[in-house]
Amino acid sequence: MTRVFGLLGHPLSHSFSPKYFELKWENEGIANCEYRLLDFPNLDDLKTKLSSIKGLDGFNVTIPYKEAIMTFCDELSHEAEEIGAVNCVVIKENRWIGHNTDASGFAKSIKPFLDYRHENALILGSGGAAKAVKFVLNQLGLKTATVSRNTNNGDLSYSQLNTAIIQHFQCIVNCTPLGMHPNTNAKPSIPYEGITSNHFLIDLIYNPEETIFLKEGKDRNAMTLNGKDMLIHQAEAGWNLWNS
């Protein structure tokens, strides 16, 4: 029987996941696997919809459902519970087990680039991905502050940012969808003039490969990194969970 996996989110036109898994399975000689886009505008009757997919063994979760999916899970891994977000669900005997592989994926992608300059990190966004990023940066010893449109969800609002704050935070991580395909002209509203060559700008977006956010950093000689390595690391971690 064909094993089915998928990606739950909305919208999903930007997703690289199906191509990634199809290429992986082809290269590794893995047969009878299929990866589907589960593009739902809401989570109404989610368990009923997904239980009708024969052979569904698990799925990844992306914007905007990484937090909302938790209430559908029968069990959460310790890390997912601590972070407060799930991006990978394993289905075993009709039980949904929620995991967070964003954290390990993000950690593996940034560790080679962090150095003594990166003591403070500014996290743009307060959703599920931002929670995983904060968890990792705190574990690595960085002091973090979260910027959100809603000050109830963050330490700072965008209107409070100035060049002095930007210069204080040498590491800036975009965890918002601003700049993601197809809206590639968008960028987070921060004072980019405060960015210097001591900065490290990370964008969790991987499509396009260079967002305007990253280009603003590169133009000021900052180190930049997109989300492709994180995507690959978290996808591999998810595959291992689905096969454990």
VODO-894016 format. One record per residue: x, y, z of N, C-alpha, C, O in turn. Coordinates in steps of 0.1 Angstrom, whole numbers, plus 5000, padded with zeros to 4 digits. Layout:
BEGIN
[[X; Y; Z]; [X; Y; Z]; [X; Y; Z]; [X; Y; Z]] ...
This chain:
BEGIN
[[5008; 4988; 5000]; [5000; 5000; 5000]; [5009; 5013; 5000]; [5019; 5013; 5006]] [[5004; 5023; 4993]; [5012; 5035; 4992]; [5011; 5043; 5006]; [5000; 5044; 5011]] [[5023; 5047; 5010]; [5023; 5055; 5022]; [5022; 5070; 5018]; [5028; 5074; 5009]] [[5013; 5077; 5025]; [5010; 5090; 5021]; [5014; 5100; 5032]; [5012; 5097; 5044]] [[5021; 5111; 5028]; [5025; 5121; 5037]; [5020; 5135; 5031]; [5015; 5135; 5020]] [[5021; 5145; 5039]; [5016; 5158; 5033]; [5020; 5170; 5041]; [5028; 5169; 5051]] [[5016; 5181; 5036]; [5019; 5194; 5042]; [5006; 5201; 5045]; [4998; 5204; 5035]] [[5003; 5205; 5057]; [4990; 5212; 5061]; [4993; 5226; 5063]; [5003; 5230; 5070]] [[4986; 5235; 5056]; [4988; 5250; 5057]; [4979; 5257; 5047]; [4970; 5251; 5041]] [[4980; 5270; 5047]; [4973; 5278; 5037]; [4978; 5292; 5037]; [4979; 5298; 5047]] [[4982; 5297; 5025]; [4982; 5290; 5012]; [4995; 5283; 5010]; [5005; 5285; 5018]] [[4996; 5273; 5001]; [5008; 5265; 4999]; [5014; 5266; 4986]; [5022; 5257; 4982]] [[5011; 5276; 4978]; [5017; 5277; 4964]; [5032; 5279; 4965]; [5039; 5276; 4955]] [[5037; 5283; 4976]; [5052; 5286; 4977]; [5060; 5273; 4981]; [5072; 5274; 4980]] [[5053; 5262; 4984]; [5060; 5251; 4991]; [5069; 5243; 4982]; [5067; 5240; 4970]] [[5081; 5240; 4988]; [5092; 5232; 4981]; [5091; 5218; 4986]; [5098; 5209; 4981]] [[5083; 5215; 4997]; [5083; 5202; 5003]; [5080; 5190; 4994]; [5087; 5180; 4994]] [[5069; 5191; 4985]; [5066; 5179; 4977]; [5078; 5176; 4968]; [5082; 5164; 4967]] [[5084; 5186; 4962]; [5096; 5183; 4953]; [5108; 5177; 4961]; [5114; 5168; 4956]] [[5109; 5183; 4973]; [5121; 5178; 4981]; [5119; 5163; 4984]; [5128; 5155; 4982]] [[5107; 5159; 4989]; [5105; 5145; 4992]; [5105; 5136; 4980]; [5110; 5125; 4980]] [[5099; 5140; 4969]; [5099; 5132; 4957]; [5113; 5130; 4952]; [5116; 5118; 4948]] [[5121; 5140; 4952]; [5135; 5138; 4948]; [5143; 5129; 4957]; [5151; 5121; 4953]] [[5140; 5131; 4970]; [5147; 5122; 4981]; [5143; 5108; 4978]; [5152; 5099; 4978]] [[5130; 5105; 4976]; [5126; 5091; 4974]; [5132; 5085; 4962]; [5136; 5073; 4961]] [[5132; 5093; 4951]; [5138; 5088; 4939]; [5153; 5085; 4940]; [5158; 5075; 4936]] [[5160; 5094; 4946]; [5175; 5092; 4948]; [5178; 5081; 4957]; [5188; 5074; 4956]] [[5170; 5078; 4967]; [5172; 5068; 4977]; [5165; 5055; 4974]; [5166; 5045; 4982]] [[5158; 5054; 4962]; [5152; 5042; 4958]; [5140; 5038; 4967]; [5138; 5026; 4969]] [[5133; 5048; 4973]; [5122; 5045; 4982]; [5109; 5045; 4973]; [5106; 5055; 4967]] [[5102; 5034; 4973]; [5090; 5033; 4965]; [5077; 5034; 4973]; [5078; 5034; 4986]] [[5066; 5036; 4966]; [5053; 5036; 4972]; [5051; 5046; 4983]; [5045; 5044; 4993]] [[5056; 5058; 4980]; [5054; 5070; 4989]; [5048; 5081; 4981]; [5052; 5083; 4969]] [[5039; 5089; 4987]; [5033; 5101; 4980]; [5032; 5112; 4990]; [5030; 5110; 5002]] [[5035; 5124; 4985]; [5034; 5136; 4993]; [5024; 5146; 4987]; [5025; 5150; 4976]] [[5014; 5150; 4996]; [5003; 5158; 4991]; [5003; 5171; 4998]; [5007; 5173; 5010]] [[4998; 5182; 4991]; [4995; 5195; 4997]; [4981; 5194; 5003]; [4972; 5192; 4996]] [[4980; 5197; 5016]; [4968; 5197; 5023]; [4964; 5212; 5026]; [4965; 5217; 5037]] [[4960; 5218; 5015]; [4958; 5233; 5016]; [4943; 5236; 5020]; [4934; 5236; 5011]] [[4941; 5238; 5033]; [4928; 5241; 5038]; [4927; 5255; 5044]; [4935; 5259; 5051]] [[4916; 5262; 5040]; [4915; 5276; 5045]; [4911; 5277; 5060]; [4912; 5287; 5066]] [[4907; 5265; 5065]; [4904; 5265; 5080]; [4906; 5250; 5084]; [4908; 5241; 5076]] [[4905; 5248; 5097]; [4907; 5234; 5102]; [4894; 5227; 5106]; [4894; 5218; 5114]] [[4883; 5232; 5101]; [4870; 5226; 5104]; [4870; 5211; 5099]; [4874; 5208; 5088]] [[4865; 5202; 5108]; [4864; 5188; 5105]; [4878; 5182; 5100]; [4878; 5173; 5091]] [[4889; 5187; 5105]; [4902; 5183; 5100]; [4904; 5168; 5102]; [4909; 5161; 5092]] [[4901; 5162; 5114]; [4904; 5148; 5116]; [4895; 5139; 5106]; [4900; 5129; 5101]] [[4883; 5144; 5104]; [4874; 5136; 5094]; [4880; 5137; 5080]; [4881; 5127; 5073]] [[4885; 5149; 5076]; [4890; 5150; 5063]; [4903; 5142; 5061]; [4904; 5135; 5051]] [[4912; 5142; 5071]; [4925; 5135; 5069]; [4923; 5120; 5071]; [4931; 5112; 5066]] [[4914; 5116; 5080]; [4912; 5102; 5082]; [4907; 5095; 5069]; [4907; 5082; 5068]] [[4901; 5103; 5060]; [4896; 5097; 5048]; [4907; 5094; 5037]; [4905; 5088; 5027]] [[4920; 5099; 5040]; [4931; 5097; 5031]; [4938; 5084; 5035]; [4944; 5082; 5046]] [[4936; 5074; 5026]; [4941; 5060; 5029]; [4956; 5060; 5029]; [4962; 5065; 5020]] [[4962; 5055; 5039]; [4977; 5053; 5040]; [4984; 5065; 5046]; [4996; 5066; 5045]] [[4976; 5075; 5051]; [4983; 5087; 5057]; [4990; 5084; 5070]; [4984; 5080; 5080]] [[5004; 5085; 5069]; [5012; 5081; 5081]; [5017; 5094; 5089]; [5022; 5092; 5100]] [[5015; 5105; 5083]; [5020; 5117; 5090]; [5020; 5129; 5081]; [5018; 5128; 5068]] [[5022; 5141; 5086]; [5022; 5153; 5078]; [5029; 5164; 5085]; [5030; 5165; 5097]] [[5035; 5173; 5077]; [5041; 5186; 5082]; [5031; 5196; 5083]; [5020; 5196; 5077]] [[5034; 5206; 5092]; [5024; 5217; 5094]; [5032; 5230; 5092]; [5043; 5232; 5097]] [[5025; 5240; 5084]; [5032; 5253; 5082]; [5021; 5264; 5085]; [5011; 5261; 5090]] [[5025; 5276; 5082]; [5017; 5288; 5084]; [5003; 5285; 5078]; [5002; 5280; 5067]] [[4992; 5288; 5085]; [4991; 5295; 5099]; [4987; 5285; 5110]; [4981; 5290; 5120]] [[4990; 5272; 5109]; [4984; 5262; 5118]; [4994; 5256; 5128]; [4990; 5246; 5135]] [[5006; 5261; 5130]; [5015; 5254; 5139]; [5011; 5254; 5153]; [5015; 5245; 5161]] [[5003; 5264; 5157]; [4998; 5265; 5171]; [4984; 5258; 5172]; [4982; 5250; 5181]] [[4976; 5261; 5162]; [4962; 5256; 5162]; [4961; 5241; 5162]; [4952; 5234; 5167]] [[4971; 5234; 5155]; [4971; 5220; 5153]; [4973; 5212; 5166]; [4969; 5201; 5168]] [[4978; 5219; 5176]; [4981; 5213; 5189]; [4969; 5207; 5196]; [4969; 5196; 5202]] [[4958; 5214; 5194]; [4945; 5209; 5200]; [4940; 5196; 5194]; [4932; 5189; 5200]] [[4944; 5193; 5182]; [4940; 5181; 5175]; [4949; 5169; 5178]; [4945; 5158; 5175]] [[4960; 5172; 5185]; [4970; 5161; 5187]; [4966; 5153; 5200]; [4961; 5159; 5210]] [[4967; 5140; 5199]; [4964; 5131; 5211]; [4976; 5131; 5221]; [4974; 5128; 5233]] [[4988; 5135; 5216]; [5000; 5135; 5224]; [5009; 5145; 5218]; [5010; 5147; 5206]] [[5018; 5151; 5227]; [5028; 5161; 5222]; [5041; 5156; 5227]; [5043; 5151; 5239]] [[5052; 5158; 5219]; [5065; 5155; 5224]; [5069; 5166; 5234]; [5062; 5177; 5235]] [[5078; 5163; 5243]; [5082; 5173; 5253]; [5086; 5186; 5247]; [5083; 5197; 5252]] [[5094; 5186; 5236]; [5099; 5198; 5230]; [5087; 5206; 5224]; [5087; 5218; 5225]] [[5078; 5199; 5217]; [5066; 5206; 5211]; [5058; 5213; 5222]; [5053; 5224; 5220]] [[5057; 5206; 5233]; [5049; 5212; 5245]; [5056; 5224; 5250]; [5050; 5234; 5253]] [[5069; 5223; 5252]; [5077; 5234; 5257]; [5077; 5246; 5248]; [5076; 5258; 5253]] [[5078; 5244; 5235]; [5079; 5255; 5225]; [5065; 5261; 5223]; [5064; 5273; 5222]] [[5055; 5252; 5223]; [5041; 5257; 5221]; [5037; 5258; 5207]; [5029; 5266; 5202]] [[5043; 5249; 5199]; [5040; 5248; 5184]; [5044; 5234; 5179]; [5053; 5228; 5184]] [[5037; 5230; 5169]; [5039; 5217; 5162]; [5040; 5219; 5148]; [5032; 5226; 5141]] [[5051; 5213; 5142]; [5052; 5214; 5127]; [5053; 5200; 5120]; [5055; 5199; 5108]] [[5052; 5190; 5129]; [5053; 5176; 5123]; [5044; 5167; 5131]; [5045; 5166; 5144]] [[5035; 5160; 5124]; [5025; 5151; 5131]; [5028; 5137; 5126]; [5028; 5134; 5114]] [[5030; 5128; 5136]; [5031; 5113; 5133]; [5018; 5107; 5136]; [5012; 5109; 5147]] [[5013; 5098; 5127]; [5000; 5091; 5129]; [5003; 5077; 5131]; [5008; 5070; 5123]] [[5000; 5072; 5144]; [5002; 5058; 5147]; [4989; 5052; 5153]; [4985; 5057; 5164]] [[4984; 5042; 5147]; [4971; 5036; 5152]; [4961; 5046; 5155]; [4954; 5046; 5165]] [[4959; 5055; 5145]; [4949; 5066; 5145]; [4951; 5077; 5156]; [4943; 5085; 5158]] [[4963; 5076; 5163]; [4966; 5086; 5172]; [4976; 5096; 5166]; [4985; 5093; 5159]] [[4973; 5109; 5168]; [4982; 5120; 5163]; [4992; 5124; 5173]; [4988; 5129; 5184]] [[5005; 5123; 5170]; [5015; 5127; 5179]; [5022; 5139; 5174]; [5028; 5138; 5163]] [[5022; 5150; 5181]; [5027; 5163; 5176]; [5042; 5165; 5180]; [5045; 5163; 5192]] [[5050; 5168; 5170]; [5065; 5171; 5173]; [5068; 5185; 5168]; [5061; 5191; 5160]] [[5080; 5189; 5172]; [5085; 5202; 5167]; [5099; 5199; 5161]; [5109; 5197; 5169]] [[5101; 5199; 5148]; [5114; 5197; 5142]; [5119; 5210; 5136]; [5131; 5210; 5132]] [[5111; 5221; 5138]; [5116; 5234; 5134]; [5128; 5238; 5143]; [5138; 5243; 5138]] [[5128; 5234; 5155]; [5138; 5238; 5165]; [5152; 5232; 5161]; [5162; 5239; 5160]] [[5152; 5219; 5159]; [5164; 5212; 5156]; [5169; 5217; 5142]; [5181; 5218; 5140]] [[5160; 5219; 5133]; [5163; 5223; 5119]; [5170; 5237; 5119]; [5180; 5240; 5113]] [[5164; 5246; 5127]; [5169; 5260; 5128]; [5183; 5260; 5135]; [5192; 5266; 5131]] [[5184; 5252; 5146]; [5197; 5251; 5153]; [5208; 5246; 5144]; [5219; 5252; 5144]] [[5205; 5236; 5136]; [5216; 5230; 5128]; [5220; 5240; 5117]; [5231; 5241; 5112]] [[5210; 5248; 5112]; [5213; 5257; 5101]; [5221; 5270; 5105]; [5229; 5275; 5097]] [[5219; 5274; 5118]; [5226; 5287; 5122]; [5239; 5284; 5130]; [5247; 5293; 5130]] [[5240; 5273; 5136]; [5252; 5271; 5145]; [5265; 5274; 5138]; [5274; 5279; 5144]] [[5267; 5269; 5125]; [5280; 5272; 5119]; [5284; 5287; 5117]; [5295; 5290; 5115]] [[5274; 5296; 5118]; [5276; 5310; 5115]; [5276; 5319; 5127]; [5280; 5330; 5126]] [[5272; 5314; 5139]; [5272; 5322; 5151]; [5286; 5324; 5156]; [5294; 5315; 5156]] [[5289; 5337; 5161]; [5302; 5339; 5167]; [5300; 5349; 5179]; [5289; 5352; 5183]] [[5312; 5353; 5184]; [5312; 5362; 5196]; [5303; 5374; 5195]; [5299; 5380; 5205]] [[5301; 5379; 5183]; [5294; 5392; 5181]; [5279; 5390; 5184]; [5272; 5400; 5186]] [[5274; 5378; 5182]; [5260; 5375; 5183]; [5255; 5372; 5197]; [5253; 5360; 5200]] [[5253; 5382; 5205]; [5248; 5380; 5219]; [5233; 5382; 5220]; [5227; 5376; 5229]] [[5228; 5391; 5212]; [5214; 5395; 5213]; [5206; 5393; 5200]; [5212; 5396; 5189]] [[5194; 5387; 5201]; [5187; 5384; 5188]; [5173; 5390; 5189]; [5166; 5390; 5199]] [[5169; 5396; 5178]; [5156; 5402; 5176]; [5148; 5393; 5167]; [5152; 5390; 5156]] [[5137; 5388; 5172]; [5128; 5379; 5165]; [5116; 5387; 5159]; [5108; 5392; 5167]] [[5115; 5387; 5146]; [5104; 5394; 5140]; [5092; 5384; 5138]; [5093; 5375; 5130]] [[5081; 5386; 5145]; [5070; 5377; 5144]; [5068; 5370; 5157]; [5078; 5368; 5165]] [[5056; 5365; 5160]; [5053; 5358; 5172]; [5045; 5345; 5171]; [5039; 5340; 5180]] [[5045; 5340; 5159]; [5038; 5327; 5156]; [5045; 5315; 5160]; [5055; 5315; 5167]] [[5041; 5303; 5154]; [5047; 5291; 5158]; [5062; 5289; 5155]; [5069; 5284; 5163]] [[5066; 5294; 5143]; [5080; 5294; 5139]; [5088; 5302; 5148]; [5099; 5299; 5152]] [[5083; 5314; 5152]; [5090; 5323; 5160]; [5093; 5317; 5174]; [5103; 5319; 5180]] [[5083; 5309; 5179]; [5084; 5303; 5192]; [5096; 5293; 5192]; [5103; 5291; 5201]] [[5097; 5285; 5181]; [5108; 5275; 5179]; [5121; 5283; 5179]; [5131; 5278; 5184]] [[5122; 5294; 5171]; [5134; 5302; 5170]; [5139; 5307; 5184]; [5150; 5306; 5187]] [[5129; 5312; 5191]; [5132; 5318; 5204]; [5138; 5307; 5213]; [5147; 5309; 5221]] [[5131; 5295; 5213]; [5135; 5284; 5221]; [5150; 5280; 5218]; [5158; 5278; 5227]] [[5154; 5280; 5205]; [5167; 5276; 5201]; [5177; 5287; 5205]; [5188; 5284; 5211]] [[5174; 5299; 5202]; [5184; 5310; 5205]; [5186; 5311; 5220]; [5198; 5314; 5225]] [[5176; 5309; 5228]; [5178; 5310; 5243]; [5186; 5298; 5248]; [5195; 5299; 5256]] [[5184; 5286; 5241]; [5193; 5275; 5245]; [5207; 5277; 5241]; [5216; 5272; 5248]] [[5210; 5285; 5231]; [5223; 5287; 5226]; [5229; 5299; 5234]; [5241; 5303; 5231]] [[5222; 5305; 5243]; [5227; 5315; 5252]; [5225; 5329; 5247]; [5231; 5339; 5253]] [[5217; 5331; 5237]; [5215; 5345; 5232]; [5203; 5351; 5240]; [5194; 5344; 5243]] [[5204; 5364; 5242]; [5192; 5371; 5248]; [5183; 5375; 5237]; [5188; 5381; 5227]] [[5170; 5373; 5238]; [5161; 5375; 5227]; [5150; 5385; 5231]; [5146; 5387; 5242]] [[5145; 5392; 5220]; [5133; 5400; 5222]; [5125; 5398; 5209]; [5130; 5396; 5198]] [[5111; 5397; 5211]; [5102; 5395; 5200]; [5095; 5407; 5196]; [5090; 5415; 5205]] [[5094; 5409; 5183]; [5087; 5421; 5178]; [5074; 5416; 5171]; [5074; 5406; 5163]] [[5063; 5422; 5175]; [5050; 5417; 5170]; [5041; 5429; 5167]; [5042; 5440; 5173]] [[5032; 5427; 5158]; [5022; 5438; 5155]; [5013; 5440; 5167]; [5008; 5451; 5170]] [[5011; 5429; 5175]; [5003; 5430; 5187]; [5012; 5429; 5199]; [5019; 5419; 5201]] [[5013; 5440; 5207]; [5023; 5440; 5218]; [5020; 5430; 5229]; [5028; 5427; 5237]] [[5007; 5425; 5229]; [5004; 5414; 5238]; [5012; 5401; 5235]; [5014; 5393; 5244]] [[5016; 5400; 5223]; [5023; 5388; 5218]; [5039; 5389; 5218]; [5046; 5380; 5216]] [[5043; 5402; 5220]; [5058; 5404; 5219]; [5063; 5414; 5229]; [5055; 5419; 5237]] [[5076; 5415; 5229]; [5083; 5425; 5238]; [5082; 5439; 5233]; [5082; 5449; 5240]] [[5082; 5440; 5219]; [5083; 5453; 5212]; [5073; 5453; 5201]; [5069; 5443; 5195]] [[5068; 5465; 5197]; [5060; 5466; 5185]; [5069; 5472; 5174]; [5080; 5478; 5178]] [[5065; 5471; 5162]; [5074; 5477; 5151]; [5076; 5492; 5152]; [5086; 5497; 5149]] [[5065; 5499; 5157]; [5066; 5513; 5159]; [5077; 5518; 5169]; [5081; 5529; 5169]] [[5080; 5508; 5178]; [5090; 5512; 5189]; [5105; 5510; 5184]; [5114; 5515; 5190]] [[5106; 5503; 5172]; [5120; 5501; 5168]; [5127; 5513; 5163]; [5121; 5522; 5156]] [[5140; 5515; 5166]; [5148; 5526; 5161]; [5162; 5520; 5158]; [5165; 5509; 5161]] [[5171; 5529; 5153]; [5184; 5524; 5149]; [5192; 5519; 5161]; [5200; 5510; 5160]] [[5190; 5525; 5173]; [5198; 5521; 5185]; [5194; 5506; 5188]; [5202; 5498; 5192]] [[5181; 5503; 5188]; [5176; 5490; 5191]; [5182; 5480; 5181]; [5186; 5469; 5184]] [[5181; 5484; 5168]; [5186; 5475; 5157]; [5201; 5472; 5159]; [5206; 5461; 5157]] [[5209; 5482; 5163]; [5223; 5481; 5165]; [5226; 5472; 5178]; [5237; 5466; 5178]] [[5217; 5472; 5187]; [5219; 5464; 5199]; [5217; 5449; 5197]; [5223; 5441; 5203]] [[5208; 5446; 5187]; [5205; 5432; 5184]; [5213; 5428; 5171]; [5209; 5432; 5160]] [[5224; 5421; 5173]; [5233; 5418; 5161]; [5227; 5407; 5153]; [5231; 5405; 5141]] [[5218; 5399; 5158]; [5211; 5388; 5151]; [5197; 5392; 5149]; [5190; 5394; 5159]] [[5192; 5392; 5137]; [5178; 5395; 5134]; [5171; 5384; 5126]; [5176; 5381; 5115]] [[5161; 5378; 5131]; [5154; 5367; 5124]; [5140; 5370; 5120]; [5132; 5374; 5128]] [[5138; 5369; 5107]; [5124; 5372; 5102]; [5116; 5359; 5102]; [5119; 5349; 5094]] [[5106; 5358; 5111]; [5098; 5346; 5112]; [5084; 5349; 5107]; [5074; 5342; 5109]] [[5082; 5361; 5099]; [5069; 5364; 5093]; [5069; 5359; 5079]; [5080; 5356; 5073]] [[5057; 5359; 5073]; [5057; 5355; 5058]; [5060; 5367; 5049]; [5059; 5366; 5037]] [[5064; 5379; 5054]; [5066; 5390; 5046]; [5078; 5388; 5037]; [5089; 5386; 5041]] [[5075; 5389; 5024]; [5085; 5387; 5014]; [5085; 5373; 5007]; [5092; 5371; 4997]] [[5076; 5365; 5012]; [5074; 5351; 5006]; [5067; 5352; 4993]; [5058; 5360; 4991]] [[5071; 5343; 4984]; [5064; 5341; 4971]; [5049; 5339; 4973]; [5046; 5331; 4982]] [[5040; 5346; 4966]; [5042; 5355; 4955]; [5044; 5370; 4959]; [5046; 5378; 4950]] [[5043; 5373; 4972]; [5044; 5387; 4976]; [5059; 5391; 4979]; [5062; 5395; 4990]] [[5067; 5390; 4968]; [5081; 5391; 4970]; [5086; 5406; 4972]; [5098; 5408; 4976]] [[5077; 5416; 4971]; [5081; 5430; 4973]; [5079; 5434; 4987]; [5083; 5445; 4991]] [[5074; 5425; 4995]; [5071; 5429; 5009]; [5084; 5427; 5018]; [5092; 5418; 5014]] [[5085; 5434; 5029]; [5096; 5432; 5039]; [5091; 5437; 5052]; [5082; 5445; 5053]] [[5097; 5432; 5063]; [5094; 5437; 5076]; [5097; 5451; 5077]; [5107; 5456; 5072]] [[5089; 5459; 5085]; [5091; 5473; 5086]; [5100; 5476; 5098]; [5095; 5478; 5109]] [[5113; 5476; 5095]; [5123; 5479; 5106]; [5133; 5490; 5100]; [5134; 5491; 5088]] [[5140; 5497; 5109]; [5150; 5507; 5105]; [5162; 5500; 5099]; [5172; 5498; 5107]] [[5163; 5497; 5087]; [5174; 5490; 5081]; [5187; 5498; 5081]; [5198; 5492; 5080]] [[5186; 5511; 5083]; [5198; 5519; 5083]; [5207; 5516; 5096]; [5218; 5520; 5096]] [[5201; 5509; 5105]; [5208; 5505; 5117]; [5217; 5493; 5116]; [5224; 5489; 5125]] [[5215; 5486; 5104]; [5222; 5473; 5102]; [5237; 5476; 5098]; [5239; 5485; 5089]] [[5246; 5469; 5103]; [5260; 5470; 5100]; [5266; 5457; 5096]; [5259; 5447; 5095]] [[5279; 5457; 5093]; [5286; 5445; 5089]; [5288; 5435; 5101]; [5291; 5423; 5099]] [[5284; 5439; 5113]; [5284; 5430; 5125]; [5271; 5422; 5126]; [5270; 5413; 5135]] [[5261; 5425; 5118]; [5248; 5419; 5119]; [5248; 5405; 5112]; [5255; 5403; 5102]] [[5239; 5397; 5116]; [5235; 5384; 5110]; [5220; 5384; 5108]; [5213; 5383; 5118]] [[5216; 5385; 5095]; [5202; 5385; 5092]; [5198; 5371; 5087]; [5203; 5366; 5078]] [[5187; 5365; 5093]; [5182; 5352; 5090]; [5168; 5353; 5086]; [5160; 5360; 5093]] [[5164; 5348; 5074]; [5150; 5348; 5070]; [5146; 5333; 5069]; [5152; 5325; 5062]] [[5135; 5329; 5076]; [5130; 5316; 5075]; [5124; 5313; 5061]; [5122; 5301; 5058]] [[5122; 5323; 5053]; [5116; 5321; 5040]; [5128; 5316; 5031]; [5139; 5320; 5032]] [[5124; 5306; 5022]; [5134; 5301; 5012]; [5129; 5303; 4998]; [5137; 5300; 4988]] [[5117; 5308; 4996]; [5112; 5311; 4982]; [5106; 5325; 4982]; [5095; 5327; 4987]] [[5113; 5335; 4977]; [5126; 5334; 4969]; [5138; 5332; 4978]; [5138; 5333; 4990]] [[5149; 5328; 4971]; [5161; 5325; 4979]; [5167; 5337; 4986]; [5172; 5336; 4997]] [[5165; 5349; 4980]; [5169; 5362; 4986]; [5157; 5371; 4987]; [5153; 5376; 4977]] [[5152; 5373; 4999]; [5141; 5382; 5001]; [5147; 5397; 5001]; [5159; 5399; 5002]] [[5138; 5406; 5001]; [5142; 5420; 5002]; [5148; 5423; 5016]; [5158; 5430; 5017]] [[5143; 5416; 5026]; [5149; 5417; 5040]; [5163; 5413; 5040]; [5172; 5420; 5045]] [[5167; 5402; 5033]; [5181; 5397; 5032]; [5189; 5406; 5024]; [5201; 5409; 5027]] [[5183; 5411; 5013]; [5190; 5420; 5004]; [5194; 5433; 5011]; [5205; 5439; 5009]] [[5185; 5438; 5020]; [5188; 5450; 5028]; [5200; 5448; 5036]; [5208; 5457; 5038]] [[5201; 5436; 5042]; [5212; 5433; 5050]; [5225; 5431; 5042]; [5235; 5437; 5046]] [[5224; 5424; 5031]; [5236; 5422; 5022]; [5241; 5436; 5017]; [5253; 5438; 5017]] [[5232; 5445; 5014]; [5236; 5458; 5009]; [5244; 5466; 5020]; [5252; 5475; 5017]] [[5243; 5462; 5032]; [5250; 5468; 5043]; [5261; 5459; 5049]; [5266; 5461; 5060]] [[5265; 5449; 5041]; [5276; 5440; 5044]; [5273; 5431; 5056]; [5283; 5426; 5062]] [[5261; 5429; 5059]; [5257; 5419; 5070]; [5258; 5405; 5064]; [5256; 5403; 5052]] [[5260; 5396; 5073]; [5259; 5382; 5069]; [5245; 5378; 5068]; [5236; 5382; 5076]] [[5241; 5370; 5058]; [5227; 5366; 5056]; [5225; 5351; 5054]; [5234; 5345; 5049]] [[5213; 5346; 5058]; [5210; 5332; 5056]; [5195; 5330; 5054]; [5187; 5336; 5061]] [[5192; 5323; 5043]; [5178; 5320; 5041]; [5173; 5307; 5048]; [5181; 5301; 5055]] [[5161; 5303; 5046]; [5155; 5292; 5054]; [5157; 5279; 5047]; [5151; 5269; 5052]] [[5164; 5278; 5036]; [5165; 5265; 5029]; [5171; 5254; 5037]; [5166; 5242; 5037]] [[5183; 5257; 5044]; [5189; 5246; 5052]; [5180; 5242; 5063]; [5180; 5230; 5067]] [[5173; 5251; 5069]; [5164; 5248; 5080]; [5153; 5239; 5075]; [5149; 5229; 5082]] [[5148; 5242; 5063]; [5137; 5233; 5057]; [5142; 5219; 5055]; [5135; 5210; 5059]] [[5154; 5218; 5050]; [5160; 5204; 5047]; [5162; 5197; 5060]; [5159; 5185; 5061]] [[5168; 5203; 5070]; [5171; 5197; 5083]; [5158; 5192; 5090]; [5157; 5181; 5095]] [[5147; 5201; 5090]; [5135; 5197; 5097]; [5127; 5187; 5089]; [5121; 5178; 5095]] [[5129; 5187; 5075]; [5122; 5176; 5067]; [5128; 5163; 5070]; [5121; 5153; 5071]] [[5142; 5162; 5071]; [5148; 5150; 5074]; [5145; 5145; 5088]; [5143; 5133; 5090]] [[5144; 5154; 5098]; [5140; 5150; 5111]; [5125; 5144; 5111]; [5122; 5135; 5118]] [[5117; 5150; 5103]; [5103; 5146; 5102]; [5102; 5132; 5096]; [5095; 5123; 5100]] [[5110; 5130; 5085]; [5111; 5116; 5079]; [5115; 5106; 5088]; [5110; 5095; 5089]] [[5125; 5109; 5097]; [5130; 5100; 5107]; [5119; 5096; 5117]; [5118; 5085; 5121]] [[5111; 5106; 5121]; [5100; 5104; 5130]; [5089; 5095; 5124]; [5084; 5086; 5131]] [[5086; 5098; 5111]; [5076; 5090; 5105]; [5080; 5075; 5103]; [5072; 5066; 5101]] [[5093; 5073; 5104]; [5098; 5059; 5102]; [5104; 5053; 5115]; [5110; 5042; 5114]] [[5102; 5059; 5126]; [5107; 5054; 5139]; [5097; 5044; 5145]; [5100; 5039; 5155]] 
